[in-house]
């Protein structure tokens, strides 16, 4: 059985006005989708919210498809959630790029 849960990711601001989502951190870089509730709605996630989830995800899919070379993410800011174009990255490589340093030779 595969583990489809969201792995924690953080975002890092890179050079050239670019955001990168990297593994780990405080899960401030979220996928561009909302999860669905179970088939039987509950009091905190009823049919109205489930239908809204479908509609919102459809809109996010439509927007994502306009930029095939970038990834849409929902990032957490001090003021709330924010849609942003991001790239996947390795934190060490992103920091090397920002600081313009080379990794140590072996």
N, C-alpha and C positions, 0 to 999 in steps of 0.2 A: 504494500500500500504506500503510495507516494505521499509526501508531506506537502500539501499545497498552501500551508499557512504563510503569511507574509513574514519575511525575515526583516529584522530591524535594519533600517538604513538612515543615514544622515545626509544632509546636503552640505557641500563645500562650494564657496564662491571661487571660481578660478579666474585666470587671466582672460582677456578678450570678452568681458561681460558674459561669463558662462557659468552655469550651475552644474555641479556633478553630484550624482547620488552614489554614495559609497556604502559598502557593507558596515554593519555595526552602528554604534551611536544610540541616539535616543528616539529613533523611529520618527524623525521629523520629515522624512521624504517618503510619502505614501504612494501606492499605486493610484492610477487615475480611475478607479472604480470603487463603487460602494458594494459591500457584500449584501447578499439577499438573506432574508429570514427563512425559517423553516416553512414548509408548506402550510402548516396550520398557524395563522397569525396569533400573536399574543397581545396582551394589553399595552405593551410598550412598543411593539412594532406591528401595527395592524395592516389591513389590506390597503388603506390609503397610503401609508408609508412604503409598502412593498411596491405599489404601482409607481410612486414617485421615484423609487430606486431604479426601476426599469427605465423610466423616461430620462433620468439624469445620466445613467450609464449609456444610453443611446446617444445623447448629446455629446458626452465625453468621447465616445468612440468616433463620432462624426468629426469632431475637432482633431482628434489624434490622427485620423487618416489624411488630414490636410498637410501634415508635415512628416513624411515617411522617414526622414533622416534624424528626427528628434523624438524624444519621449516626453509625453505629458505626465506630470506628476502633481500631486497635491501636497504642498509643503506646509508645515506648521510654522507660523511666525508668532511673535509676541502679541499681534493684534488679531489673529485668527487664521483660518485656512486660506491658502493662496494657490492658484493654478500657475504652473511655471513649466517652461521647456527645460529639460535636463538631459544630461548624458550619463550613461553608466560609467563608472570609473573605479580605479584602484586608488585608495586614499594616498598611499605612498607616492605613486606616479603623479597624481594631481598636485600634491604638495611640492614635489620636485619641480614640476612645471611652473607653479606659482612662484617658488623661490629661485627658480633658474639654477638648480644645482644638479650635479651628476651623482648617481649612486656610487658608493665606494667600489674600487676594483677589488676583485677576489684575491 
